[in-house]
Amino acid sequence: MNWLSNLSPSWQWFHRLGSPRWFYQTTGRWLPWLSLLAFTLLSAGLVWGLAFAPQDAKQGNSFRIIYLHVPASFLALAGYYIMAIAGAVGLIWKMKLSYMLMKSAAPIGAALTFLALFTGAVWGKPTWGTYWVWDARVTSMLILLFLYLGVLALQYAFHSNDAGNKASAILALVGTVNIPIIYKSVDWWYTLHQPATIKFTSAPSMHPDMFQPLLVMILGFYCFYTVALFLFTRAEILCRERKSVWVKELAMAREQS
């Protein structure tokens, strides 16, 4: 008897999510539509923001880098929580898929954090007169990059996948204390970095003609992140489950097609 049938309906969906085969098959149906949505939103947001949004009264056209910097920063922070939650699920419920998600989220998050730091440096030159300052926000974002790289490095530091998974999950969970520090750094300390442009507790500080393309870019980055996470995780599933019957059957079906 299938062990899922012994679970209550309210828990069956949760354990189904932990099935690498179910994840692989389900995301395969979603990927084409998510990829199209991500491409559409990113293309529209870039053209809208770079070509049609008005210039900033103080910064001129240099402010337009916000359409890459802010979405990358958002996803760098949100992606860390996704990675840490996946690690926690692996530690608590021993779901191997969650560890695959955690490992897959690390390089994507590191790339987004690097993009946020790089675009921030390019923006900082005309705004602050220098590419880099040891500002509270910038420094805490640099720590975030090291945390992502640390989680990724621990995956390859052990001969046992299980030991690497547990060590990476613990580091990911410990590193979550840095996320609220990043978010509140401009409020807690004197900083050159401007306050948050978008807040959940108040209206955005940008003109609607500037904010609307930024919102489209943020949505596009979220879709792009989802696509990238699915692709990385699917590749990790095939690598770790290569001896499973369903993966062998999948490989044979592809060879015959």
Beta strands, then each sheet from edge to edge (+ up, - down):
end
